Amino acid sequence: MSGKRFLLDTNVIIDFLQGRNDLKDKFLSSEYMAVPHIATGELYYGAELSNNSAKNLKIIKKSGFI
């Protein structure tokens, strides 16, 4: 496997979901992206504890990362 490959951590996913458009170009140019299970758990945990958990959970599910 050659080309750009990314292992995404929670902070990068959150930045992307909050609108960092420069990340979109990097993701689109990648050959492979992976999200560790721990990052998935952290995203759901953070969303559940947020002030608007229903909205944030919907964003996570719609994102395509999980």
C-alpha positions as CSV (number, residue, x, y, z in Angstrom):
1,M,0.0,0.0,0.0
2,S,1.5,3.3,-1.0
3,G,0.1,6.8,-0.9
4,K,-1.3,8.9,1.8
5,R,-2.7,7.1,4.8
6,F,-4.1,8.6,8.0
7,L,-4.8,7.3,11.5
8,L,-7.2,9.9,12.8
9,D,-7.2,10.9,16.5
10,T,-10.2,12.5,18.3
11,N,-8.9,16.0,18.1
12,V,-8.5,15.9,14.3
13,I,-12.0,14.5,13.8
14,I,-13.4,17.2,16.1
15,D,-11.5,19.9,14.2
16,F,-12.9,18.5,10.9
17,L,-16.5,18.4,12.2
18,Q,-16.1,22.0,13.4
19,G,-15.3,23.1,9.9
20,R,-11.6,23.0,9.3
21,N,-11.7,22.9,5.6
22,D,-8.0,22.3,5.1
23,L,-8.5,18.9,6.6
24,K,-11.1,18.0,4.0
25,D,-8.6,18.3,1.1
26,K,-6.1,16.1,3.0
27,F,-8.8,13.5,3.7
28,L,-10.0,13.5,0.0
29,S,-6.4,13.0,-1.2
30,S,-5.8,10.0,1.1
31,E,-5.8,6.4,0.0
32,Y,-6.8,5.1,3.4
33,M,-8.1,6.5,6.7
34,A,-8.6,4.7,10.0
35,V,-10.3,5.8,13.2
36,P,-9.2,3.9,16.3
37,H,-11.9,2.4,18.5
38,I,-10.8,4.6,21.4
39,A,-11.4,7.7,19.3
40,T,-14.9,6.5,18.5
41,G,-15.5,6.1,22.2
42,E,-14.1,9.5,23.0
43,L,-16.4,11.1,20.4
44,Y,-19.5,9.5,21.7
45,Y,-18.5,10.2,25.4
46,G,-17.9,13.8,24.6
47,A,-21.2,14.1,22.7
48,E,-23.1,12.5,25.5
49,L,-21.7,15.0,28.1
50,S,-22.2,18.0,25.9
51,N,-25.0,20.6,26.3
52,N,-26.6,19.5,23.1
53,S,-26.0,15.7,23.0
54,A,-28.7,14.9,20.5
55,K,-27.3,17.3,17.9
56,N,-23.7,16.2,18.5
57,L,-24.5,12.5,18.3
58,K,-26.3,13.1,15.0
59,I,-23.3,15.0,13.6
60,I,-21.0,12.1,14.6
61,K,-23.2,9.5,13.0
62,K,-23.7,11.6,9.8
63,S,-20.0,12.3,9.5
64,G,-19.0,8.9,8.0
65,F,-16.1,8.4,10.3
66,I,-18.0,5.9,12.3
